[in-house]
Amino acid sequence: MSEFDTNIPTTFDPFAEANADDSGAGAKEYVHVRIQQRNGRKSLTTVQGLKKEFSYTKILKDLKKEFCCNGTVVQDPELGQVIQLQGDQRKNVSTFLVQAGIVKKEHIKIHGF
């Protein structure tokens, strides 16, 4: 009976790997493309996680010209710089970032609906 007492399971933290600071070669920096619902049919597309070496204003200018929409770069205290575009531009933005060579396709995560 004593051998069963030694195999008592401890608490399991499913997020321990995600929160580990020393996550090794498997850690990837993702670019997150999200949609936020405003009011009614209006929505915003946000792009976060781009590398700091890129000029956000130049990327925004190209995105606005390509998709005929308005947008801005917002400074967030937690997330850094975030690009906001009017409308649902998730697929357009992801294909633009891949074709421009800014991000590889496997490093893009599309969120929403």
C-alpha positions in Angstrom: 0.0 0.0 0.0 2.8 2.4 0.6 4.0 2.4 -3.0 0.6 3.9 -4.1 1.1 6.8 -1.6 4.3 7.9 -3.3 2.7 8.3 -6.7 0.2 11.0 -5.7 -0.2 13.4 -8.6 0.7 17.1 -7.9 -1.1 20.0 -9.4 -0.8 20.4 -13.1 -0.3 23.8 -14.7 -1.3 23.6 -18.4 0.3 27.1 -19.1 3.6 26.4 -17.5 5.3 25.9 -20.8 3.8 29.0 -22.3 4.9 31.1 -19.3 8.4 29.7 -19.1 11.1 32.4 -19.8 13.6 29.9 -21.1 11.4 28.5 -23.9 14.0 27.3 -26.4 14.1 27.0 -30.2 10.4 26.2 -30.4 9.5 29.7 -29.5 8.2 31.7 -32.5 7.4 35.4 -32.8 3.9 35.6 -34.3 2.2 38.4 -36.0 -1.4 38.6 -34.8 -4.1 39.9 -37.2 -7.3 40.4 -35.3 -10.7 41.9 -35.9 -12.6 44.1 -33.4 -16.3 44.7 -33.8 -17.3 48.4 -33.4 -21.0 49.1 -33.8 -23.4 47.5 -36.2 -21.5 46.3 -39.3 -18.4 48.4 -38.6 -15.2 46.7 -37.6 -11.4 47.3 -37.1 -8.5 45.1 -38.2 -5.5 45.2 -35.9 -2.0 44.0 -36.7 0.5 43.5 -33.9 3.8 41.7 -33.4 5.7 43.1 -36.3 9.4 43.5 -35.7 10.6 46.8 -34.4 13.0 47.3 -37.3 10.2 47.9 -39.8 8.7 51.3 -40.3 5.1 51.0 -39.2 4.1 54.2 -41.0 5.4 53.0 -44.4 3.7 49.7 -44.0 0.5 51.5 -43.0 0.8 53.8 -46.0 1.1 50.8 -48.4 -1.8 49.0 -46.7 -4.1 52.0 -47.0 -3.3 52.5 -50.6 -3.6 48.8 -51.5 -6.9 48.2 -49.8 -8.6 51.6 -50.1 -9.2 52.0 -46.4 -8.2 54.4 -43.6 -5.9 53.4 -40.8 -3.6 54.5 -38.0 -0.7 53.4 -35.9 -1.6 53.2 -32.2 1.0 53.1 -29.3 -0.1 50.6 -26.7 1.7 50.3 -23.4 1.6 46.5 -23.3 1.7 45.6 -27.0 3.9 48.3 -28.4 2.9 49.7 -31.8 -0.3 48.3 -33.3 -1.6 49.0 -36.8 -5.4 49.6 -37.1 -7.3 49.5 -40.4 -10.9 50.1 -41.1 -13.0 47.1 -42.1 -12.4 43.4 -42.2 -9.0 43.3 -43.8 -7.6 40.1 -42.2 -7.0 38.0 -45.3 -5.8 41.0 -47.3 -3.3 42.0 -44.7 -1.9 38.5 -44.2 -1.4 38.0 -48.0 0.1 41.4 -48.2 2.6 40.8 -45.4 3.7 37.4 -47.0 4.0 38.8 -50.6 6.0 41.8 -49.3 8.4 39.5 -47.5 7.8 41.1 -44.1 6.6 37.8 -42.4 6.5 34.2 -43.4 3.1 32.6 -43.7 3.6 30.2 -40.8 4.3 33.1 -38.4 0.9 34.8 -39.0 -2.0 34.0 -36.7 -5.5 35.3 -37.8 -8.0 35.7 -35.0 -11.7 36.5 -34.9 -15.1 35.1 -35.9 
